Each structure stands twice: as C-alpha cells, then as structure tokens.
Amino acid sequence: MENDQNDLAAQYSELPSIPSDIEISQNAVMKPIVEIAQQLGIKADDLEQYGKYKAKIENNVWESVKDRPDGKLILVTAVTPTPAGEGKTCTSIGLAQAFGQLGVKHALALREPSMGPTFGIKGGAAGGGFSQVLPMEDINMHFTGDLHAIAAAHNLLSAVLDNSMHFDNPLEIDPEKVTWRRTIDLCDRQLRNGEIGLGSKFDGFPHKTGFDIVAASEVMTIMALASDIDDLRERLGRIVVAYNTSGKPVFARELNCIGSLCVILKDALKPNIVQTCEHTPVFVHCGPFGNIAHGSNSVSATRLALKLAPYVVTEAGFAADLGAEKFVNIKCRQAGLKPNGAVLVATVRALKFHGGVEKEDLSTENLEALKTGCENLRTHAENVQKYGLPVVVAINRFPTDTPAELDIVRKFCEEMGVPSSLSEVVARGGEGGLDLAKKIKKIVDETPGTPNFYYETSDPIKSKIETIAREIYRADGVDYTEEAEKSIKVLAENGLSDWPICMAKTQASLSDDPKKRNAPRGWRLQVRGVKVSNGAGFIVALTGKMMLMPGMPRESAVQKIDIDSNGRITGLS
C-alpha cells in the first residue's frame, strides 16, 4: 500500500511556492501595447492608447477584417462555485499562454472587472499567480473608463425619465410602475431601496427606486451584446423603462435621449486590448454579472478576436449551468458565434466542498467526500455536452491537493468518457497548461462542436423556463408566484415574450437554494418574478433572493488597499 502511494506521488511534481498576485504583477516586464497589438496585425494608428500598456481598438479594424473566416472559439466554464475558489479566469489566461508556448497564434477575450467586488469580498478579477492580465491594478480599477461611461448613460436615462414625469408626464407613466432604477459601480447595500424626489415640488416627485451595481445594469448588458453603434442605438431605444397608466410598456426611445446616450458610450463601445504575463493579446471588454445577466465579455471583442487569431479562448460567468448556458443560448444565438469546444474547470477543493466538507477543512485529504462531490462535476460535464460542445476537464491544482485526490478526479473523468488535464497555470504560467492546450486544440481541430439551442425563442415563456429547469438544473418542475404569472401574461400581451431566457439564480448551487450543494435532485424551481430586458434581448426569470446591489462584508478588501508616495499599490489581489 505504501509503495502504491509512493508511485502515485511520483506522478505529481511538487508545486513551487509563488509570490503574491500583486508582487508578480508589479515585477512583470510588460511590452508596449503597440507590440502586443502587432501580434494580431493591428497597426499603431488603429489604437487609441491609454498610456503605454492599454488601448482601445478603433472601429476601422473590424471593417478591414470582417470578411475573414472565424478562428476556433474555446469556452472556459466551471463547476459550481464555492468559497474556496475555482480559478476559471486563471485557467483561461494560462490556457491562452500555453497556446503561445506551443507557438500557436492565439488571443484571449475576458470580462471587464467591476470596482465594487474589487473593493468588497471578491477582490480583483484579472487572474492570479503567473496567469494574470496586466496591468492588473488598472484593469481592476478605472481601466479605460468603460464602466463610468455605462453608469453615466444609465443615470442620464433615469434623470430624463424623472424629468419627463416632473413636467406634466406626457407619456402618462404610472409612478408605481417605473422599472428603471439608477446605478453605481460600488457595493453599497444602503442604496438598494429608497425614495427620491422628497421635499418641495421643485425637487421632483416622490417615488420609490434604488441603485443596482453597474455590472447589473441593462446598459452594461446591451454594451456587451451590441455589434456596432447602430445596434447599440436600436437596443437602447427599446429598453422598457416603465409602464403607463393603461399598463402598456414605455420605451426609452419615447424620451428622445438615445442620441445623447450613444455619445456618452461611443468610446466605451470600442474593445480594449492589454496583455498577459507572457504577452498574450487580451481583449478585456464589458462585464455583465453571470447570475442576473448573461455573464460574458462583449460580442464586439469576441468576434474581432476570431477574425484576428486562429484560436481564441474566452470564459463565461460562474458555472456551466449559468454562464455557459447563457453564453450559448443568449450570446451565441444573438451574435451568430459558434464555439468549437469547452474547458470545464474543477478543483479537488470545490468537489470536496460539494461532498460536504466545510471550508476550513478543505486542505485535509477526504477521499469519500471527494467521490461524492464528483457528481457536481458529472452534471456540469453533461450540461456542456448538451450545449453541443465537446469538453475537457481542467483539474486546477492547489498545493494542498494530495496525489490520491487528484487521481480520483482523473479516474472519474475517465469513467465519464471525458478527457482531463492537470492544470498548474497559477504556479507555472503557460507551461503549466501545455497538456490542456494540446488536448483542447486536438478536439477543436478534429471534432469541433456546434452550439445546440435546445429551445426556440418563439416557445411560450413557461416552456422555455421549464426546459432549462429540467434539462440543466435537474429540477422536477417549476412553480410560479402570482406576481410571476401576472408578469408573464403582461409580456405576452405586449409582444415582449419572444426572447431567450436569462435565469437569475444563485451561483452557489445547481438549484435555486444556495445551501444545496453538489447535484441536488427531487426539488422544484421557484420563480418569484419575470421581467424583460428588452434592449438586451432576453427575459429574466427571477429565482431565490437575487441582489442587484451587493453589500460589503464586515472585513473587505477596501481596508487592505493602499498606495505609497511612489505610486505603488498594495493590498490588491
């Protein structure tokens, strides 16, 4: 038995210790962004530079390459998130870097971080270890100002709406049915719900409203899905901002402010380009939340990358039941994208958590809990295949993983008939993802998949919701509140029902209950509300207690972040 353990341990070399993320980031030697762009054939004159290391790409680049054939699109998704972290973004970055080490021309397309979570409980969202996007501090903070522009456009629409109601309310808007709120890119629970317009009649009219975080704004989602300025204009115009006294929807275009919104957003619509630790070109653009929106980077960035590189790695928000499902049924359906394969990220720690181990005990070997938690991995692997995509499991290795635990996950994947690869991209950069890159490249070259839209947008709303609930979440059925039933009827009566479904569901479980780990069975999905994101082009089904404005934890990153007299930032991770 001891010899067996020794033989097993010999298969796994010890992971090197590594500095903190910010130390790696600040010690990395970046290349001028002009050189990074040149790898993809983008000229210096086609860049709008924000300093030496980040830039926006001018619109004429798309016009010059739009008739080229698309490269291969590889989606990175994951098992159900846990407090231990899964490393989906790190894996995406490391996989792209591994393509570079193989000498394969490639690009990476990622979401844009929100400052709210950066200062809150999550911290930064630019990868980690030796698989990071640079300049990390800039990307996690103001970057090129995209989120500020989105917030300004959103809030201008709010102000114009309230102003119209203040001056005689010509659109006969029902003050109790104003659906358009306000937004800010910070976590602030005090702003979730409130009443504005208090004071004299010169201060506006009183009505209830609140703030959502920018990543939850429909303008953010529209920016992520818009193909160009004309599409942006059309989408902004069809936003439903309220309902009138007759119960009919009021559209943003009726407020005659869409031109102004487009002016605010014209530069933010251009994709951003930066680099990884190993100088991979990265398009970082737009970041709608993955649990209440579709959770992936912009269409404009993804499709541009596909014209410029033969292999493009991208990621979807949260797990395969949320991000990957919406990536296929919303983003790919609307934009005509055809992903060719997927990487499903799993960790020993996450699977033990789903097997019943608490966070503080995840560093201790527990083979039985791991075997139990592998059912979560099975469900997500089956789901990705339902989306029409062949899949490789990336086992994101942590230093505390034992050889026996890693072997259990590897064998489980073998029994499922799904290839797997040990990923060490955090500790080793692209070198730690070479096997993963070879395996996914072979799949997309030889047996590429095509997206499977397993419901029609013309299907009834309930039918679409129930298809997702049964097929993807493994629910026994769906129950609707009275409010949800009324909303479904209103949308159908007003011709607003022929959109794909965007499920607003907890990321912490395959079910609608964040406390249910692993792969729950024998439960029913509870839909408490349904609303249309008409500009984005989907219907949101609200389940559980979903918050569009996160709060800050008792102890957050905001207490750790600082800057010294030389401009060196500390505490950002």
Rosetta blueprint (number, residue, H / E / L):
1 M L
2 E H
3 N H
4 D H
5 Q H
6 N H
7 D H
8 L H
9 A H
10 A H
11 Q L
12 Y L
13 S L
14 E L
15 L L
16 P L
17 S L
18 I L
19 P L
20 S L
21 D H
22 I H
23 E H
24 I H
25 S H
26 Q H
27 N H
28 A L
29 V L
30 M L
31 K L
32 P L
33 I H
34 V H
35 E H
36 I H
37 A H
38 Q H
39 Q L
40 L L
41 G L
42 I L
43 K L
44 A H
45 D H
46 D H
47 L E
48 E E
49 Q E
50 Y L
51 G L
52 K L
53 Y L
54 K L
55 A E
56 K E
57 I E
58 E L
59 N L
60 N H
61 V H
62 W H
63 E H
64 S H
65 V H
66 K L
67 D L
68 R L
69 P L
70 D L
71 G L
72 K E
73 L E
74 I E
75 L E
76 V E
77 T E
78 A E
79 V L
80 T L
81 P L
82 T L
83 P L
84 A L
85 G L
86 E L
87 G L
88 K H
89 T H
90 C H
91 T H
92 S H
93 I H
94 G H
95 L H
96 A H
97 Q H
98 A H
99 F H
100 G H
101 Q H
102 L L
103 G L
104 V L
105 K L
106 H E
107 A E
108 L E
109 A E
110 L E
111 R L
112 E L
113 P L
114 S L
115 M H
116 G H
117 P H
118 T H
119 F H
120 G L
121 I L
122 K L
123 G L
124 G L
125 A L
126 A L
127 G E
128 G E
129 G L
130 F L
131 S E
132 Q E
133 V E
134 L E
135 P L
136 M H
137 E H
138 D H
139 I H
140 N H
141 M L
142 H L
143 F L
144 T L
145 G L
146 D H
147 L H
148 H H
149 A H
150 I H
151 A H
152 A H
153 A H
154 H H
155 N H
156 L H
157 L H
158 S H
159 A H
160 V H
161 L H
162 D H
163 N H
164 S H
165 M H
166 H H
167 F L
168 D L
169 N L
170 P L
171 L L
172 E L
173 I E
174 D E
175 P E
176 E E
177 K E
178 V E
179 T L
180 W L
181 R L
182 R E
183 T E
184 I E
185 D L
186 L L
187 C L
188 D L
189 R H
190 Q H
191 L H
192 R L
193 N L
194 G E
195 E E
196 I E
197 G L
198 L L
199 G L
200 S L
201 K H
202 F H
203 D H
204 G L
205 F L
206 P L
207 H E
208 K E
209 T E
210 G L
211 F E
212 D E
213 I E
214 V H
215 A H
216 A H
217 S L
218 E H
219 V H
220 M H
221 T H
222 I H
223 M H
224 A H
225 L H
226 A L
227 S L
228 D L
229 I H
230 D H
231 D H
232 L H
233 R H
234 E H
235 R H
236 L H
237 G H
238 R L
239 I L
240 V E
241 V E
242 A E
243 Y E
244 N E
245 T L
246 S L
247 G L
248 K L
249 P E
250 V E
251 F E
252 A H
253 R H
254 E H
255 L H
256 N L
257 C L
258 I H
259 G H
260 S H
261 L H
262 C H
263 V H
264 I H
265 L H
266 K L
267 D L
268 A L
269 L L
270 K L
271 P L
272 N E
273 I E
274 V E
275 Q E
276 T E
277 C L
278 E L
279 H L
280 T L
281 P E
282 V E
283 F E
284 V E
285 H L
286 C L
287 G L
288 P L
289 F L
290 G L
291 N L
292 I L
293 A L
294 H L
295 G L
296 S E
297 N L
298 S L
299 V H
300 S H
301 A H
302 T H
303 R H
304 L H
305 A H
306 L H
307 K H
308 L H
309 A L
310 P L
311 Y E
312 V E
313 V E
314 T E
315 E E
316 A E
317 G L
318 F L
319 A L
320 A H
321 D H
322 L H
323 G H
324 A H
325 E H
326 K H
327 F H
328 V H
329 N H
330 I H
331 K H
332 C H
333 R H
334 Q H
335 A H
336 G L
337 L L
338 K L
339 P L
340 N L
341 G E
342 A E
343 V E
344 L E
345 V E
346 A E
347 T L
348 V H
349 R H
350 A H
351 L H
352 K H
353 F H
354 H H
355 G L
356 G L
357 V L
358 E L
359 K H
360 E H
361 D H
362 L L
363 S L
364 T L
365 E L
366 N L
367 L H
368 E H
369 A H
370 L H
371 K H
372 T H
373 G H
374 C H
375 E H
376 N H
377 L H
378 R H
379 T H
380 H H
381 A H
382 E H
383 N H
384 V H
385 Q H
386 K H
387 Y L
388 G L
389 L L
390 P L
391 V E
392 V E
393 V E
394 A E
395 I E
396 N E
397 R L
398 F L
399 P L
400 T L
401 D L
402 T L
403 P H
404 A H
405 E H
406 L H
407 D H
408 I H
409 V H
410 R H
411 K H
412 F H
413 C H
414 E H
415 E H
416 M H
417 G L
418 V L
419 P L
420 S E
421 S E
422 L E
423 S E
424 E L
425 V H
426 V H
427 A H
428 R H
429 G H
430 G H
431 E H
432 G H
433 G H
434 L H
435 D H
436 L H
437 A H
438 K H
439 K H
440 I H
441 K H
442 K H
443 I H
444 V H
445 D H
446 E H
447 T L
448 P L
449 G L
450 T L
451 P L
452 N L
453 F L
454 Y L
455 Y L
456 E L
457 T L
458 S L
459 D L
460 P L
461 I H
462 K H
463 S H
464 K H
465 I H
466 E H
467 T H
468 I H
469 A H
470 R H
471 E H
472 I L
473 Y L
474 R L
475 A L
476 D L
477 G E
478 V E
479 D E
480 Y E
481 T L
482 E H
483 E H
484 A H
485 E H
486 K H
487 S H
488 I H
489 K H
490 V H
491 L H
492 A H
493 E H
494 N L
495 G L
496 L L
497 S L
498 D L
499 W L
500 P L
501 I E
502 C E
503 M E
504 A E
505 K L
506 T L
507 Q L
508 A L
509 S L
510 L L
511 S L
512 D L
513 D L
514 P L
515 K L
516 K L
517 R L
518 N L
519 A L
520 P L
521 R L
522 G L
523 W L
524 R E
525 L E
526 Q E
527 V E
528 R E
529 G E
530 V E
531 K E
532 V E
533 S E
534 N L
535 G L
536 A L
537 G L
538 F E
539 I E
540 V E
541 A E
542 L E
543 T E
544 G L
545 K L
546 M L
547 M L
548 L L
549 M L
550 P L
551 G L
552 M L
553 P L
554 R L
555 E L
556 S L
557 A H
558 V H
559 Q H
560 K L
561 I L
562 D E
563 I E
564 D L
565 S L
566 N L
567 G L
568 R L
569 I E
570 T E
571 G L
572 L L
573 S L
